[in-house]
């Protein structure tokens, strides 16, 4: 990877600009004892991600603990931009809107393998 930085801060409202070529995101929730990971395709507007069809465990976890992490893996092989090998990692605060998880992204970085 040369001299490229390990992580690059991303303004949460601009996160959508870094998602081309990323097919899904891992939504990571926690109930205070155990984490749960599910791969989903959210609807994203500015720094708000909406997740539907998540299953019972993520819904229950968000009801118990609003802190979540989102991780988009590196881009697919069709992409050629500067950060193609970086994952996008974001922290957020979640709440339930019926059976939809709504996440407000509070912090985000592009992160490459060390």
One Martini backbone bead per residue (centre of mass of N, CA, C, O) as a GRO file, in nm:
protein
  114
    1UNK     BB    1   0.050   0.067  -0.006
    2UNK     BB    2   0.261   0.239   0.108
    3UNK     BB    3   0.191   0.587   0.195
    4UNK     BB    4  -0.082   0.531   0.269
    5UNK     BB    5  -0.325   0.570   0.472
    6UNK     BB    6  -0.503   0.391   0.701
    7UNK     BB    7  -0.686   0.655   0.754
    8UNK     BB    8  -0.987   0.842   0.643
    9UNK     BB    9  -1.172   1.095   0.690
   10UNK     BB   10  -1.538   1.125   0.697
   11UNK     BB   11  -1.802   1.294   0.623
   12UNK     BB   12  -2.111   1.188   0.695
   13UNK     BB   13  -2.265   1.353   0.458
   14UNK     BB   14  -2.039   1.209   0.237
   15UNK     BB   15  -2.051   0.892   0.224
   16UNK     BB   16  -2.186   0.835  -0.060
   17UNK     BB   17  -1.918   0.908  -0.227
   18UNK     BB   18  -1.783   0.607  -0.113
   19UNK     BB   19  -1.997   0.365  -0.246
   20UNK     BB   20  -1.888   0.285  -0.500
   21UNK     BB   21  -1.883  -0.067  -0.542
   22UNK     BB   22  -2.077  -0.119  -0.290
   23UNK     BB   23  -2.317  -0.363  -0.226
   24UNK     BB   24  -2.274  -0.361   0.095
   25UNK     BB   25  -2.349  -0.382   0.452
   26UNK     BB   26  -2.244  -0.405   0.778
   27UNK     BB   27  -2.449  -0.462   1.052
   28UNK     BB   28  -2.364  -0.368   1.389
   29UNK     BB   29  -2.482  -0.514   1.680
   30UNK     BB   30  -2.576  -0.473   2.042
   31UNK     BB   31  -2.692  -0.610   2.372
   32UNK     BB   32  -2.422  -0.605   2.583
   33UNK     BB   33  -2.294  -0.910   2.507
   34UNK     BB   34  -2.358  -0.929   2.187
   35UNK     BB   35  -2.287  -0.955   1.861
   36UNK     BB   36  -2.430  -0.856   1.534
   37UNK     BB   37  -2.428  -0.967   1.188
   38UNK     BB   38  -2.543  -0.796   0.883
   39UNK     BB   39  -2.621  -0.806   0.541
   40UNK     BB   40  -2.695  -0.498   0.360
   41UNK     BB   41  -2.928  -0.257   0.184
   42UNK     BB   42  -2.944   0.064   0.213
   43UNK     BB   43  -3.094   0.363   0.262
   44UNK     BB   44  -2.935   0.674   0.155
   45UNK     BB   45  -2.926   0.998   0.335
   46UNK     BB   46  -2.662   1.127   0.379
   47UNK     BB   47  -2.647   1.032   0.733
   48UNK     BB   48  -2.890   0.826   0.656
   49UNK     BB   49  -2.979   0.491   0.746
   50UNK     BB   50  -3.202   0.243   0.604
   51UNK     BB   51  -3.335  -0.064   0.751
   52UNK     BB   52  -3.470  -0.349   0.610
   53UNK     BB   53  -3.503  -0.672   0.668
   54UNK     BB   54  -3.317  -0.767   0.938
   55UNK     BB   55  -3.454  -0.896   1.164
   56UNK     BB   56  -3.476  -0.962   1.502
   57UNK     BB   57  -3.198  -0.906   1.632
   58UNK     BB   58  -3.142  -0.611   1.547
   59UNK     BB   59  -3.400  -0.497   1.672
   60UNK     BB   60  -3.338  -0.582   1.965
   61UNK     BB   61  -3.063  -0.444   1.991
   62UNK     BB   62  -3.157  -0.150   1.941
   63UNK     BB   63  -3.354  -0.146   2.181
   64UNK     BB   64  -3.097  -0.189   2.387
   65UNK     BB   65  -2.881  -0.050   2.164
   66UNK     BB   66  -2.790   0.239   1.970
   67UNK     BB   67  -2.514   0.131   1.901
   68UNK     BB   68  -2.340   0.134   1.583
   69UNK     BB   69  -2.196  -0.045   1.298
   70UNK     BB   70  -2.052   0.027   0.976
   71UNK     BB   71  -1.943  -0.200   0.697
   72UNK     BB   72  -1.774  -0.148   0.403
   73UNK     BB   73  -1.629  -0.305   0.179
   74UNK     BB   74  -1.443  -0.327  -0.057
   75UNK     BB   75  -1.435  -0.295  -0.373
   76UNK     BB   76  -1.492  -0.382  -0.666
   77UNK     BB   77  -1.316  -0.455  -0.971
   78UNK     BB   78  -1.450  -0.198  -1.136
   79UNK     BB   79  -1.285  -0.013  -0.962
   80UNK     BB   80  -1.038   0.294  -0.964
   81UNK     BB   81  -1.017   0.449  -0.724
   82UNK     BB   82  -0.820   0.554  -0.461
   83UNK     BB   83  -1.024   0.374  -0.237
   84UNK     BB   84  -1.074   0.066  -0.327
   85UNK     BB   85  -0.921  -0.087  -0.063
   86UNK     BB   86  -1.123   0.040   0.119
   87UNK     BB   87  -1.302   0.072   0.391
   88UNK     BB   88  -1.615   0.157   0.537
   89UNK     BB   89  -1.638   0.318   0.859
   90UNK     BB   90  -1.922   0.345   1.091
   91UNK     BB   91  -2.080   0.535   1.325
   92UNK     BB   92  -2.392   0.506   1.526
   93UNK     BB   93  -2.734   0.600   1.573
   94UNK     BB   94  -3.018   0.412   1.672
   95UNK     BB   95  -3.359   0.353   1.554
   96UNK     BB   96  -3.699   0.285   1.558
   97UNK     BB   97  -3.932   0.237   1.266
   98UNK     BB   98  -4.067  -0.001   1.359
   99UNK     BB   99  -3.903  -0.233   1.129
  100UNK     BB  100  -3.693   0.004   1.114
  101UNK     BB  101  -3.359   0.100   1.081
  102UNK     BB  102  -3.219   0.407   1.205
  103UNK     BB  103  -2.918   0.574   1.100
  104UNK     BB  104  -2.690   0.796   1.249
  105UNK     BB  105  -2.408   0.925   1.135
  106UNK     BB  106  -2.109   1.030   1.333
  107UNK     BB  107  -1.871   0.846   1.203
  108UNK     BB  108  -1.596   0.831   0.951
  109UNK     BB  109  -1.395   0.589   0.756
  110UNK     BB  110  -1.123   0.507   0.577
  111UNK     BB  111  -0.997   0.160   0.559
  112UNK     BB  112  -0.699  -0.013   0.558
  113UNK     BB  113  -0.486  -0.239   0.540
  114UNK     BB  114  -0.181  -0.297   0.718
   0.00000   0.00000   0.00000
